């Protein structure tokens, strides 16, 4: 697994949603806000690690780095759930990302 893209993450999230469909609320646009709020909570956990230990330690100390990466994975899982809630494909996201990138490259 050299490269890990949005398409692969979306497929994994779909399989999680399918496995736990009887226990989790269904993925739909009405659930998007809830998933965004959960994602923000996970971002808060990432921030806590960096705030409490500093960026240098979080990036270099083995155990802290593992926690940081794990929390970032949680952020990505909720991020992908949000994409699923709103039916945003990897291709649609890529097109929008490229347009935004190109605009930002021309800004300053």
Backbone torsions as a table, in degrees:
resi	resn	phi	psi	omega
1	UNK	NA	78.5	-178.9
2	UNK	-75.9	-48.4	-179.2
3	UNK	-113.6	142.0	-176.5
4	UNK	-128.2	101.1	-172.9
5	UNK	-102.0	172.5	-179.0
6	UNK	-58.6	-43.1	-179.1
7	UNK	-57.0	-44.9	-179.9
8	UNK	-65.4	-42.5	178.6
9	UNK	-63.3	-42.0	179.5
10	UNK	-61.3	-42.0	178.3
11	UNK	-62.8	-40.6	178.7
12	UNK	-64.8	-41.9	178.7
13	UNK	-64.7	-38.9	176.7
14	UNK	-60.2	-41.2	-179.0
15	UNK	-68.3	-36.3	175.2
16	UNK	-63.9	-46.1	179.8
17	UNK	-60.4	-40.3	179.5
18	UNK	-66.6	-44.6	-178.6
19	UNK	-60.7	-39.1	-175.1
20	UNK	-106.4	22.5	-175.9
21	UNK	-59.0	-27.4	179.1
22	UNK	-82.0	-14.9	-177.7
23	UNK	-110.0	-27.4	-178.0
24	UNK	-103.5	154.2	173.6
25	UNK	-65.8	149.0	-179.2
26	UNK	-68.8	149.3	176.3
27	UNK	-76.2	121.1	179.3
28	UNK	-161.6	165.4	-178.1
29	UNK	-55.1	-35.7	-179.7
30	UNK	-65.8	-20.7	180.0
31	UNK	-90.4	-9.7	-176.5
32	UNK	-55.6	-44.2	-179.0
33	UNK	-61.5	-41.8	178.9
34	UNK	-61.2	-44.2	179.9
35	UNK	-66.4	-36.8	175.8
36	UNK	-61.8	-41.2	179.5
37	UNK	-65.9	-40.5	176.2
38	UNK	-63.2	-39.2	178.7
39	UNK	-62.6	-41.5	178.1
40	UNK	-61.9	-38.5	175.8
41	UNK	-60.2	-41.6	178.1
42	UNK	-67.6	-37.6	176.0
43	UNK	-61.4	-38.1	176.1
44	UNK	-59.9	-37.0	178.0
45	UNK	-67.5	-37.0	175.7
46	UNK	-62.8	-47.4	-179.3
47	UNK	-60.7	-41.1	179.5
48	UNK	-58.1	-42.3	179.9
49	UNK	-61.1	-47.8	-177.8
50	UNK	-68.6	-41.2	-178.7
51	UNK	-64.8	-43.6	-176.9
52	UNK	-74.5	-32.3	-171.9
53	UNK	-117.1	-12.6	-177.6
54	UNK	87.9	152.0	-177.8
55	UNK	-64.5	-39.2	-179.1
56	UNK	-62.2	-48.7	-180.0
57	UNK	-64.4	-42.1	-178.6
58	UNK	-63.4	-29.6	-179.2
59	UNK	-90.8	-17.2	-173.1
60	UNK	-115.5	-33.3	-178.4
61	UNK	-78.5	125.5	-170.2
62	UNK	-50.5	-54.4	-176.2
63	UNK	-66.3	-41.8	178.2
64	UNK	-64.4	-42.0	179.5
65	UNK	-62.2	-41.3	177.8
66	UNK	-61.2	-42.4	177.5
67	UNK	-64.9	-43.0	178.8
68	UNK	-59.3	-48.5	-179.0
69	UNK	-64.5	-39.8	178.3
70	UNK	-63.0	-43.4	178.5
71	UNK	-66.1	-37.2	176.3
72	UNK	-65.3	-34.1	175.3
73	UNK	-64.5	-39.5	175.9
74	UNK	-60.7	-42.8	177.6
75	UNK	-57.6	-47.1	-179.1
76	UNK	-64.4	-34.4	178.8
77	UNK	-64.3	-45.2	177.5
78	UNK	-67.5	-37.4	177.1
79	UNK	-57.3	-46.0	179.3
80	UNK	-68.2	-33.7	173.4
81	UNK	-61.9	-40.2	178.1
82	UNK	-61.6	-45.5	177.1
83	UNK	-57.7	-42.4	178.6
84	UNK	-65.4	-40.5	179.9
85	UNK	-57.1	-40.0	-176.2
86	UNK	-99.4	5.6	176.7
87	UNK	65.9	34.1	-179.1
88	UNK	-90.0	121.3	-178.9
89	UNK	-85.6	163.7	176.6
90	UNK	-61.0	-38.0	-179.4
91	UNK	-67.3	-41.9	178.0
92	UNK	-63.0	-43.0	178.8
93	UNK	-64.4	-41.6	179.7
94	UNK	-61.2	-46.5	179.3
95	UNK	-58.5	-45.6	-179.1
96	UNK	-67.2	-40.5	179.3
97	UNK	-61.4	-44.4	-179.8
98	UNK	-64.0	-43.6	177.6
99	UNK	-59.8	-44.6	179.9
100	UNK	-64.8	-43.4	177.8
101	UNK	-58.0	-48.1	-178.5
102	UNK	-62.7	-40.6	176.3
103	UNK	-63.5	-43.0	180.0
104	UNK	-65.9	-33.3	178.4
105	UNK	-65.9	-22.5	-179.0
106	UNK	-96.8	-5.1	-173.0
107	UNK	-68.6	-51.0	-172.4
108	UNK	-118.0	NA	NA
